[in-house]
Amino acid sequence: QKIDMRITLLLLTLVSLCLSRKPDDNAEVADCGQLPADPNANNQAKNLLCYLKTHSFISGQTDVSDAEYVQNFTGRYPAIVAFDFYHYTDGDTSDTAKAINWTKTMNGIIAFQWHWKCPYGGDYWSPCNFKPDLNNPSSKLWANVNLIMSELKKIQDAGYPVLFRPLHESNNNFMWWTKSGYDGYKGLWQLLWNRAQAIGTHNLVWVFNGMASGQSTEMAWWYPGDNVADVISTDYFQSWSDYSKLQGIGHNKVVALSETFNQLNPATDPPFSTGVVWASRDWGNHGTVESWKVAMANPKTITIDMLPNMTMWM
């Protein structure tokens, strides 16, 4: 009887442990097929990368208010919300606290892009001669980068990982960081990477982004390298060939759709890890609402309620 009681207690303990966590809460990062480029990446970043590596059709939306809007007309809330560092160099850093509070409340995945205003004046599309300052620690260029890395570290200190998409749409020749060619672009990417390492910002999943097709230069020419990128992503994909092209660029790293007007349809579209819809202010006649309805009607679309408990990723 004593043996039976011990066995019963052991079984109850095992059942309790199984019920206390979701399957993906503490995924073995070494077993998912991809380790972070950052050798010092923390467990939050490692586990987020593994989650992306092992899942497809993770839904995302730019801006919290738009994510709530999507929930209103579909009944489901996107898993990712994308924030922007656009106003940070003007002194408004409020999205850091907003992102922390959002994920603390919602248990969603934070993404950040950076519509980086030229450090010397002008906007993100203005002419900007940054190359002379790549090795100048006292420059405005470095000051901007240090600011962003310090803000990302605040999110790290709060216990959360970030999908970080800097220098986006690399090969479209519109943003200032693309107008000096791919060598300058790669040098700027390396500066961001180096400053993250120096400041101790290790909660990032680094997203290299471009346009897989329809541009005058190949996206592969702009790729900064396997040792400084985790995810290879395109904006506004054109066909299935875009998906296979990204796989080739990143040597089978995670492949994603970082910006689009039409949410991925699991029934017909390539199995990108993520699909993040751009802000509703520009939806216009792109059929975005209908694409969201179709996607959210498919159980393969991953929404926020389907995510693992990321607070366990310690």
Beta strands, then each sheet from edge to edge (+ up, - down):
strand 1: 58-62
strand 2: 80-84
strand 3: 109-113
strand 4: 162-165
strand 5: 204-210
strand 6: 231-235
strand 7: 254-260
strand 8: 274-277
sheet 1: 1+ 2+ 3+ 4+ 5+ 6+ 7+ 8+ 1+
end
